[in-house]
């Protein structure tokens, strides 16, 4: 065995074992993945727009995330889409940076074709199941992993050398043949001619279309063995390439053994990636597919509500706010993309209700009743945990309560989820009527008056807990009377937007000193607004033009509202640097927001220890007190240049400035000589170029939506493929390391589904050392396929002063044995179409069946056609659906997508073609899947290629007379690309 340093070097260095991941002239996994995502997303957007009667225009090429997002949904932020692409890319590359690096089946090495295909099919099933349950984050992560293996097939096998220019579609289909795989005893290669490996694959292998791939074993200073006569992967780190036959066949880079075929392999890999994405799209439907890709309308609307007896008027306020939002934003770019509701009380919480139907959400909200709650504490953190795991990343959650939290043991888990999902949590705290004070007639509420809005003495300790939660998420803790809740909630919720950005957010836990703050408003910002919670003794605003204002009203403020402890100031639009001085005797928070397409996201990274460098993403808190590196990505602008990145302490004046390196105009690598030990936010500043690419004199400023903490502990976990089978225990090994003094650390493992789990409660660490543990978790046998399990493993020092965590997404998937898509069988077609009569109608009837052993038809939908579709379950037959379709002759083509319960997909296309003015009625026609035959009197059946990635069956009815019409019907195979 080689040493750990060598292992780390070989494991973390990039570009050894797959399409290259560094930047050079070669196409890498990230570029292949992004190219396919952008293209398929555009097709889904176009299809959805046409079905909704909206115009659609393709953006100019080359496609980029920002232009694609704007083409799909004009006016939305491209941030979510860009983050989703980066997540899928990151999970793709991680296959080369984890233990799966050594797994031949993950790379189609060693001729393990069936094993590699099984990985893809299982992962594809998990993606579809997760989408069906709305668990998009799990789907994205799984998608990235299987795309890596799929792409490697074309680089590591001889598929391209055999002359194939299209993907091997059967890699996505179970129960089919992917080709003739070389027998283990059959020779496949000869040694290369020095460095020339152009003709090292044996002629009979290529002539007979025999599939082979290179063998790979890590070089350990000695040649490594392989079966006699077999090809090697090739390259410096492949020990088998030094054993006869020498050389390799990989096409990972232009300078690889078969680098002369690199671009052909990459092109087919892009087509194959598109093919798989198309399969996911058809199984999910356009709307769900786009939601998985982060393309949607406005921000999610997420309410977490205490439903105990004292909350009846709070619930009424939420009902009114919900109706107002739905009525005002329906049909606009700011219509919520998803509605989420999580009720809680004591001892219950949940279930999580998630829907894209506003009417259904109204019904669920209106059905809430306030009942019970004899003791004050409620399950607030349990409800919030469920909301955090169920809402999309970068969401904004509103938690309504008038009682303390009973489940404080979940505080660290909730904080970890806030950090990982970058979700803003606004706490809406209401006070019983008897505790309300009279509002001052002064323009400021005094601190004494503000304190009259505070809870009773019993609730004061949890008042700070909720304040800390809001501060950690960069949200607001708003304290109002119950009669004021509707007004306060309306201000914040109705101002929420998919393009909402934070310009500045500060919190001060104690008052007594004046705070001097600045923020920059650039010309892309609309509706700049200041939120303040807490008492204000003095406020001074100064505009970029030098005009000053004392107090909350004046020439710089278009409107001002004060409810409870919550102030809102809407500023005039003036570009430049604003100054503010705020004096308060008590704690307060200050938040400045606006609407802008320009935003950013970031991840902490650490240098890979490999020869070629590169960076790996950190999945938890960075190390405190030492140097660190941040990768910042700017979205919404092609000309925004980051000049400064600062880590700002959340509750104090401390700052750490970073050194910025421009990577490609959108990504910026930022180095810090130390990471603060206190909670901090990321502040980004820069400049925006104009149409002539010159930087403007006015910069831009954005701040992260959540705060972060550093830690002296680090924790990592191996989720393997992350797929759990119901009723079977799934093991997650993890490792904890201390950078400082050792000692006992407390371990806590929490999952949002409440599944049974076991784990060590404590581990002992030596100074600077590490130790291992395992979490064993079991999903009940009746768990629905596609259920996402968010597992949070936390390590905390014995005194509670320091903690770190790792958050894993696991998917529950039942074993799939059905790999056959549903089949369309045309029964009748009647047409009155003739030249010049587009108002005439045509109609068809058909059966859709999923076979005797099928899982059943799950969905039949229109992908093309403006007619009326009706479906009826056949009596006594759960696997047969009767379908009727009627349309005007002006819409002569219908395309139906049929999906079964496990996501197998077929597409059935029927078209009427007007050839004469004589109407006719066709005879019954049977159209089956590609693998079967179609018979009908006087018909011609032609099998032809429809696209570069799939074949279709075209059946044409030709009349025996010159006065007849023609009917073209197509039953596509399981996967289709653009």
Secondary structure, DSSP 8 states (H G I E B T S, - for coil): ---HHHHHHHHHSSSSSSS--SSSSS--HHHHHHHHHHHHHHHHHHHHHHHTT-------SS--HHHHHHHHSTTS-SHHHHHHHHHHHHHHHHTTSSGGGG-GGGGT-TT-HHHHHHHHHHHHHHHHHHHHTT-HHHHHHHHHHHHHHHHHHHHHBSTTTTT--S--GGGG-TTS---EE--TTS--B---BTTB-TT-B-HHHHHTTEE-B-B--B--SS----STT--B--STTBGGGGSSS-S----SSTTSTTGGGHHHHHHHHHHHHHHHHHHHHHHH-HHHHHHHTT--SB--EEEEEE-SGGGHHHHHHHHHHHHHHHHHHTTSTTSBS-EEEEEE-SS-EEEEEEES-HHHHHHHHHT-------SS-B-HHHHHHHHHHHS-TT-EEEEEESS-BS-GGGHHHHHHHHHHHT-EEEEEEEE-GGG-----SSSS--HHHHHTTS--GGGHHHHHHHHHHHHHTT--EEEEEGGGHHHHHHHHHHH--TTEEEEEEEEESS-SSEEEEEEEE-TT-EEEEEEEEE--SEEEEE-TTS-EEESS-STTEEEEEEETTEEEEEE----EEEEEEEE-SS-EEEEEEEE-S-EEEEEEEEE--STT--EEE-SS--BTTS-EEEEEEEES-SSEEEEEEEEEETTSS-EEE-EEEESSSSEEEEEES---SS-EEEEEEEEEE-TTS-EEEEEEEEE-SS-B--BSEEEEEE-TT-EE-TTSEEEEEEEEEESS--EEEEEEEEETT--EEE--SEEEE-TT-EEEEEEEEE--TT--TT-EEEEEEEEEETTSS-EEEEEEEEEE----------EEEEEEEEE---TT-TT-EEEEEEEEE--TTS--EEEEEEEE-SSEEEEEE-TT-TTEEEEEEEEETTS-EEEEEEEETT--EEEEEEEEE--SS--EE--------TTS----TTEEEEEEE-SSS-EEEEEEE--SSTT--EEEEEEE-S----
